Amino acid sequence: MIIVKVYILDFGIARRILNDKNELKTPRVSVRFKGTIPFASIACHKGIEMGPKDDCESWYYLMLDLTVPGGESVRPGKFIHHLEVTPKFARIAPHFCSGLIWKRMADKNEVLKVKEECRTTRRVRSQKVIDSKDDPGKIVSI
């Protein structure tokens, strides 16, 4: 019997970042923690204002949990193995998410620019899953 643990992340707890005039609101100085601890963004843990970049970061953690063998990818002893089997894009995505600072994150063109940087920086042409006894399911660049 296989038991599967499924987490549901609700992005509905976010607040509007634009006011009635469609202008970016001033970020709050302090924010209470709301969310699921394993998938919360760094900003959420620090108690600072969150926005669309934090949704991306939370989604990234959720995807890691669903795709990394055994889940809980940041468990001691497992993280190094995770870095070895994770595609390049998954390793660089958090850096691009963190590049979307508060003033820039409501600008659609800026978000699209960062997305394009992700696409062009990713030098992996394709990936192949290797099935072997030593390292089942290892993803490599080809």
N, C-alpha and C positions, 0 to 999 in steps of 0.2 A: 504494500500500500504506500503510495507516494502522497506526502502531505505538502501542500504548497501554501506559503504565507503570502498574502496579497495585501499591500498597503494602498490606501486611496488617499491621494493628496488633494485637498480642496483649495484651489486658488481663489476662492470667493471671499476670503477674509481680507483681501487687499482693499485699500481705500483709494478713492479717486486722487490722482496727482495733479489734475487740472481744475481750475476754478470755473465759475460760470462764464467768464470771459475767454475761456480756453487758454489761460495762461498757467504756467507751472506754479504750483503752490510753493510757499517757502517750506523747506523741510523742517520737521519737528526735531527738537533737541533730544528728546528722550521718547522711546517707544516701548511699550510692554511687549513681552514675548507672546507671540501667538503662532501656533503651528505644531508640526510634528518634529520632535527633536532631531531624529536622524536626517531629515530632509530640509531642515531650516537653513537659510542662507547665513553667511558669516555676519552680515549686517543685522539679521534678526537676533543672533546670539549676542551681539554687542549692544543691542538695544538702540540702534540708530535707524533713521528713516529708511524704508524699503521702497522699491519700485519695480518696474518691469525686469530689470537685470536680476533682481532677486528671485523672481519667478523662474527665469532661465536657470539660475544657479540651483534652485530647489528641484526643478525638473531634471537637471543633470545628475544630482545625487540620487534621485528616484530611478533614473535609467541605469546608473551604475549598480544600484542594489538589485535591479531586475536582471541585469545582463552579466555581472561578474559571477563566476561560479562560486556558489556558497553564500552569495550576498555579503552584507556587512563588510564592504570592501576596505574599510579603514581599520579593521581589527589588527592589533599588533601581529607581525609575522606574515600577514596576508597582503599588506600594502605593496611591498616590493614585487611580489608575484603579480599583483594587479597591474603595476606599471609595465611589466614585461608583456602581458597579454592584451593590454588595451591598445586599440588603434591610436595613431598619432593625434587625430582630431580630438578624441576624448581626453587626451592628456593636455591639450592646449586650450580647450574650450573655456575652462574656468578663468584663465588669464584674460580672454577676450570679454567675458562677462564682467570681470572686475574693472575693465577699461571703460565701462559705461558709467561715468560718474553722474551724480544727480542732475547737474545742469544740462548734460548732453542726452540723457536717456529718454526724454520726451520728444526729441527731434528724430522723426522717422528717417530722414536722410542719414543721420549719424548712425542709427541702428543698422540701416542697410549697408553703410560703409564698413562697419565692424563685421557684419555678416560676410561681406565680400572679402575682407581681409582673412577671415576664417577659411573661406573657400580657396583663396589663392595661396595662403600659407600652407595649407594641407598638401603636402607633396606626395601623398600616398595615391598612386594611380588606381590600384585595386588591392583587395585583400583576399587571402585564402586561408581557410581553416585547415589545420594539419591534424589528422587523426593518427596518433601514435600512442603506444603504451607509456612512453616516458612523459609526454606532455599532451594529453588529449585536449582538443579544442583550442590549441594555441593559434592566435591570429598573427599572421606575418604580412609584411608588405611584399608585393611582387612587382 
